[in-house]
Amino acid sequence: MVLGHEVILETHALVKAFKGFVAVDGVSLRVRRGEVHALIGPNGAGKTTFFNLLTKFLQPTSGDIFYQGKNITRENPADVARRGIVRSFQICAVFPHLTVLENVRVALQRSLGTSFYFWRSEKSLAQFDDRAMQLLAEVRLERWARTPAADLPYGRKRALELATTLALDPEMMLLDEPTAGMGHEDIDRIAHLIKRVSADRTVLMVEHNLSVVSDLSDTITVLTRGRVLAEGNYATVSKNPEVREAYMGTGHA
């Protein structure tokens, strides 16, 4: 299979069935390099299952996944991450008893190409401090570098998670509901950060907040009952009567 240079990720008729229940039902998707591509749909549409297939936490029942023209369908999660696909989760995943700086430094240890050195002295890991502080500056957290992650408010924990994701130097970021559970102020902050860090990366995100989707996304794919219902920019999908039906139970505005 030969993909155009503009396509970084593609799925072909991807299916995931669980004992007769089909969570993802023949999804074919193309994500263009350098875009923010949103995956939206009502609860139970299959969005997170689809993410789990892309990052190989689940194996597909059938179908194929291509990344930069290579078939990665049967690779394991570590192989996919090494290719440059890095994923965040719905639940904030940080080490609460490490400082903000230490959280990012743990992610940076990947560059050593070996196991994480949790038992090493503070001085031996100081080589990562400058880069860690640069990443914290990118997400506006440098003031809290020495603060335990557990003491951060929720919105800043999500910003920290974004910094640890960037520390893995991803070419493509998969963000699973990055603004879930936030108030308006935190939503605006995280949306702004996503816009900044996506300037030279490809982002595929699952997001329920349609204001964030409309502001950030170049392309939107709508899933319902495990299938692609519609695709296009926000103006296109928001006017689609089938999309309105799926979200609000009516095809009328």
C-alpha positions, 0 to 999 in steps of 0.5 A, spaced: 500 500 500 502 506 498 500 512 502 500 520 500 505 524 503 500 528 507 497 522 510 500 520 517 495 515 519 490 510 516 485 505 518 482 500 513 475 497 515 477 496 522 473 492 527 473 490 534 467 485 537 467 483 544 463 476 544 458 479 539 457 486 541 461 490 535 464 496 538 468 499 532 464 497 526 468 497 519 471 504 521 476 507 515 479 513 517 485 518 514 489 523 518 493 528 515 500 530 517 500 536 521 492 537 522 488 537 529 483 531 527 477 530 532 473 524 533 467 526 536 460 522 537 455 520 543 457 516 549 458 509 547 460 511 539 466 507 540 471 513 540 475 510 546 475 503 543 478 506 537 484 509 540 485 503 544 486 499 537 490 505 534 495 504 540 495 497 541 492 496 548 486 492 544 487 488 537 482 488 532 478 483 530 479 485 523 482 490 519 488 494 518 492 500 521 497 504 517 502 509 520 507 512 515 505 507 510 507 501 514 502 496 517 502 496 524 496 492 526 499 487 529 505 491 533 505 491 541 504 498 544 511 499 546 513 498 538 507 503 536 510 508 542 517 508 539 514 509 532 512 516 535 505 515 537 504 517 544 497 517 547 494 521 553 488 518 557 481 520 560 484 519 567 489 524 569 496 519 569 501 523 573 506 520 579 502 524 585 508 524 590 513 526 585 514 533 583 512 536 577 519 537 574 520 529 576 514 527 573 517 530 566 524 527 568 521 520 568 519 521 561 525 524 558 529 518 561 526 514 555 532 517 551 537 513 555 534 507 551 534 503 557 530 502 563 527 508 568 532 509 573 528 510 579 533 508 584 539 513 581 541 519 585 538 526 584 545 528 581 545 523 576 538 525 573 540 532 573 542 532 565 534 532 564 533 538 568 534 543 562 530 540 557 524 538 563 524 546 564 523 547 557 517 543 557 514 545 563 515 552 560 511 550 554 505 548 558 506 554 563 508 550 569 515 552 570 513 556 577 510 549 579 517 545 578 518 543 585 511 542 587 508 535 588 504 533 582 498 531 588 498 539 590 496 541 583 489 543 581 486 538 576 487 543 570 494 544 571 495 536 572 492 535 565 497 540 563 503 536 566 500 530 563 501 534 556 508 536 558 510 528 559 507 526 553 511 532 549 517 529 553 517 523 549 518 527 543 511 524 539 510 525 532 503 524 533 499 525 539 492 521 541 489 525 546 483 522 549 478 527 552 483 532 554 478 537 557 474 532 561 472 534 568 474 541 567 471 548 569 471 554 563 478 557 565 481 550 565 478 548 558 481 555 555 488 554 558 488 547 556 485 548 549 490 554 548 496 549 550 494 544 545 493 549 539 501 551 541 504 544 541 500 542 535 503 547 531 509 542 528 505 535 530 499 531 528 494 531 533 488 526 533 483 527 539 477 525 542 473 531 545 466 532 548 466 539 548 464 542 541 467 549 542 474 546 543 473 542 537 470 547 533 476 552 535 482 547 534 480 542 529 482 542 522 478 535 520 472 532 524 470 525 524 463 523 527 462 516 530 455 513 532 454 506 534 461 504 532 461 507 525 463 513 521 457 517 520 460 524 517 466 527 516 469 534 514 470 541 517 466 543 523 461 547 519 460 541 515 458 536 520 455 541 525 449 542 519 449 535 518 442 532 520 444 525 521 449 528 526 444 532 530 439 526 530 445 522 533 447 528 538 440 531 540 435 526 537 432 531 532 435 533 525 432 540 526 436 546 529 
